[in-house]
């Protein structure tokens, strides 16, 4: 089945720790995106990538980093510089001007 | 700036019709999307409007007026499972970047 797989479903971060959220897609989409969603709010764009080995900052990139070494993979690292990381993180992929397809999300909390 | 406005909450009765409005002010426009999101789950795609007018898809319809910066999602024959948040998102141009509204939480009552 084609789709987007995010892992883990739940993640806990200790003070000063970097954590990496995985996102894999087998839809052969060129573009991939990372969003953050806080309770009662819409999605905010963290980073996006239109092609392998290239990515751009979204609206709230501070404290996050990404890589795009393979077309199907777009991992997100939440660094210790992100002081308020507790949120629901969603990965998406799409073709140009087509609907974005979302993974099931990762819920990140602070220990 | 870029802004998308939707009502925060709406309630409706099972079997009824509900209209969820969305107004937007963005620097560019390449289309408007509606997504449904159940609590704790990922958004799922409902509709896409790029030209003015009404797009119908089963019980769901979406309307767009680009000159007014306005869209609505119309849900007919409401079912309990339609209780969810509905997100309006604008493709503001270039790289399929979406700007999302905060979402409208719809509660359907028997």
Boltz contact constraints between the chains, C-beta under 6 A:
constraints:
  - contact:
      token1: [A, 31]
      token2: [B, 96]
      max_distance: 6.0
  - contact:
      token1: [A, 41]
      token2: [B, 102]
      max_distance: 6.0
  - contact:
      token1: [A, 42]
      token2: [B, 100]
      max_distance: 6.0
  - contact:
      token1: [A, 42]
      token2: [B, 101]
      max_distance: 6.0
  - contact:
      token1: [A, 42]
      token2: [B, 102]
      max_distance: 6.0
  - contact:
      token1: [A, 42]
      token2: [B, 103]
      max_distance: 6.0
  - contact:
      token1: [A, 43]
      token2: [B, 100]
      max_distance: 6.0
  - contact:
      token1: [A, 50]
      token2: [B, 95]
      max_distance: 6.0
  - contact:
      token1: [A, 94]
      token2: [B, 96]
      max_distance: 6.0
  - contact:
      token1: [A, 96]
      token2: [B, 96]
      max_distance: 6.0
  - contact:
      token1: [A, 99]
      token2: [B, 45]
      max_distance: 6.0
  - contact:
      token1: [A, 99]
      token2: [B, 48]
      max_distance: 6.0
  - contact:
      token1: [A, 102]
      token2: [B, 42]
      max_distance: 6.0
  - contact:
      token1: [A, 102]
      token2: [B, 43]
      max_distance: 6.0
  - contact:
      token1: [A, 104]
      token2: [B, 42]
      max_distance: 6.0
  - contact:
      token1: [A, 105]
      token2: [B, 42]
      max_distance: 6.0
